[in-house]
Amino acid sequence: MHKGLLLRSSVISIVLAVSGGLILGQEGRQAFGVRVVVDAARPMGPLRRIWRFFGADEPNYGYMKYGRQLLAALGRLAPGQVYFRAHNLLTSGDGTPALKWGSTGVYSEDSNGSPVYDWTILDRIFDTYQQSGIRPYVEIGFMPKDLSIRPEPYQHHWTPTARYDQIYTGWAYPPKDYNRWADLVYRWVRHCVDRYGPQEVRNWYWEVWNEANIGYWQGSTEEFLKLHDYAIDAVRRALPDARVGGPDCAGSGGRFMRTFLEHCLAGTNHATGKTGTPLDFVSFHAKGAPSSVGGHVRMGIAAQLRTIEEGFRIISSYQQLKGIPVIIGECDPEGCAACQGPQLAYRNGAMYPCYTAASFARIHDLADLYGINLEGALTWAFEFEDQPYFAGFRSLASNGIEKPVMNIFRIFSMMSGQRLAAESDGQVPLEGILKEGVRSRPDVGALASMAGSRAWVLVWHYHDDDLPGPDARVELELVGLPVANAQGLLEHYRIDHQHSNAYTAWQRMGSPQLPSPEQYQQLVEASRLALLGQPGNIGIADGKARISFDLPRHGVSLLVLSW
């Protein structure tokens, strides 16, 4: 876009059609007008940095070539503040990864039935996190083969064409000896304290298992509570002020979540015989529900947001939990990162970051509505080694090439300070998006913050249907700025089909599966968060600044104003 279209002085008025009316937009395309007002004089409390959490089924990818590279990139977003959660940290095996599989071989038993501990692979995983500026969100699981009450079959050989429930093998069963289970956890935590120091490990999160309310746990709810109590008691014996919580259940958890919370608050602890189990944070999962309709992807943002609302409603119903940190331990457009299919075709392009922007903004709103101390929303996406380029997995990168979705986290990482009141006449109201998603008019909304002499405004143009549509002609007005008259500097970052998008660059190359070194470097360049034009001056008068720009369907803009 020409600089003259990007920057507008506050003393220039631009007359637009009424919002919803079509006008000519960028490059002659039709556009509809949207007015966004950000009020810097109306702070709404600190902007929650909920984006800092990531995770994956396959822990061993983390220390492989592209896994190390991606972890380092995540760590650079907020050193020491980014967390990573992984399944299979206690699973038996030699560390060879596969889809929805990983292992560490940490526990086995010798010919006399005595425990043997080997921390080698676990150390390699956590050492890589530490070297990358990342901390573990420790998932205590799954069951080692020699501890499982049903050890065979143990390792699955799942593929994206197989039934999902084929993954539930011997690792999903209760332990044959709960004391040995507790001793394994105790020794693991003590080992981490000895290796990384108590001050570091105090900053980690510890929770037991994954989604014990569905097939990941092949025992009863009461057996899970016993598993949880023994593990949490072991963690606290090893490090008395360790941060512990759970249950990282599938969905809001419903009755399972309430049973868990009531047990932790007032139940009899299976390990200690005392009342209650320590609970420093509460976690649950929320997924959307995309489908394939008429040959295109239709996202299901409403399903994910309704699950989050129900989870918040359950937690807020307990007065004893008022103010407790809450983490959405998996927070994604759908439920299977390693699955493939036409309904998942959104993952490589601009739809994924746009969905993330629109959904995370509503998660902030829901947390405010229910008085939730929201600490994190964990994106269950990482990378898959030795797979074709842009193979359709839910991931942040493909063969070392970062996908557009990575750039929404770069944008989130740039924003800080106080969240500001932002109103858009093109934004679908919260109650509307909860009820039916974004199926008719598009959702053009904003999330804004300010710190010191800088303000950030994130604007998205979202629709559930992955179909072309008219641009939004956005008229953005910042009011109440803490400077009356000044010359500001405006930077405009963009994610869309043409910017910050290695996938469309790869398509324009002819979708090579063996890109040349020159092509690979071009893809690296295309993957980076891009400025839309050069930074330029903008006038601030009477504490106001006005900016006009066109935003294509499924595009995201970050406007950074400094003064």
Stockholm file with secondary structure:
# STOCKHOLM 1.0

chainA/1-563         MHKGLLLRSSVISIVLAVSGGLILGQEGRQAFGVRVVVDAARPMGPLRRIWRFFGADEPNYGYMKYGRQLLAALGRLAPGQVYFRAHNLLTSGDGTPALKWGSTGVYSEDSNGSPVYDWTILDRIFDTYQQSGIRPYVEIGFMPKDLSIRPEPYQHHWTPTARYDQIYTGWAYPPKDYNRWADLVYRWVRHCVDRYGPQEVRNWYWEVWNEANIGYWQGSTEEFLKLHDYAIDAVRRALPDARVGGPDCAGSGGRFMRTFLEHCLAGTNHATGKTGTPLDFVSFHAKGAPSSVGGHVRMGIAAQLRTIEEGFRIISSYQQLKGIPVIIGECDPEGCAACQGPQLAYRNGAMYPCYTAASFARIHDLADLYGINLEGALTWAFEFEDQPYFAGFRSLASNGIEKPVMNIFRIFSMMSGQRLAAESDGQVPLEGILKEGVRSRPDVGALASMAGSRAWVLVWHYHDDDLPGPDARVELELVGLPVANAQGLLEHYRIDHQHSNAYTAWQRMGSPQLPSPEQYQQLVEASRLALLGQPGNIGIADGKARISFDLPRHGVSLLVLSW
#=GR chainA/1-563 SS CCHHHHCCCTTCCCCCCCTTSEEECGGGCEEEEEEEEEEEEEEEEECCCTTCEEEESCGGGGGSHHHHHHHHHHHHHSTTTEEEEESCTTCCSSSCCBTTBCCCCCEEECTTSCEEECCHHHHHHHHHHHHTTEEEEEEECCCCGGGBSSCSSCSCCCCTTSCGGGGCSGGGSCBSCHHHHHHHHHHHHHHHHHHHCHHHHTTSEEEECSCTTTTTCCSCHHHHHHHHHHHHHHHHHHSTTCEEEEEEESTTCHHHHHHHHHHHHHSBCTTTSSBCCCCSEEEEEEECCCEEETTEEECCHHHHHHHHHHHHHHHHTCGGGTTCEEEEEEEESSSCTTCCCGGGGGGGSTHHHHHHHHHHHHHHHHHHHHTCEEEEECBCCBCCTTCCTTCSCSBSEETTEECHHHHHHHHHHHCCSEEEEEEETTSCCHHHHHHHCSSSSCEEEEEEEEETTEEEEEEEEECSBCSCCCEEEEEEEEESCSCSSEEEEEEEEEESSSSSCHHHHHHHTTCCSSCCHHHHHHHHHHHSCEESSCCEEEEEBTTBEEEEEEECTTCEEEEEEEC
#=GC SS_cons         CCHHHHCCCTTCCCCCCCTTSEEECGGGCEEEEEEEEEEEEEEEEECCCTTCEEEESCGGGGGSHHHHHHHHHHHHHSTTTEEEEESCTTCCSSSCCBTTBCCCCCEEECTTSCEEECCHHHHHHHHHHHHTTEEEEEEECCCCGGGBSSCSSCSCCCCTTSCGGGGCSGGGSCBSCHHHHHHHHHHHHHHHHHHHCHHHHTTSEEEECSCTTTTTCCSCHHHHHHHHHHHHHHHHHHSTTCEEEEEEESTTCHHHHHHHHHHHHHSBCTTTSSBCCCCSEEEEEEECCCEEETTEEECCHHHHHHHHHHHHHHHHTCGGGTTCEEEEEEEESSSCTTCCCGGGGGGGSTHHHHHHHHHHHHHHHHHHHHTCEEEEECBCCBCCTTCCTTCSCSBSEETTEECHHHHHHHHHHHCCSEEEEEEETTSCCHHHHHHHCSSSSCEEEEEEEEETTEEEEEEEEECSBCSCCCEEEEEEEEESCSCSSEEEEEEEEEESSSSSCHHHHHHHTTCCSSCCHHHHHHHHHHHSCEESSCCEEEEEBTTBEEEEEEECTTCEEEEEEEC
//
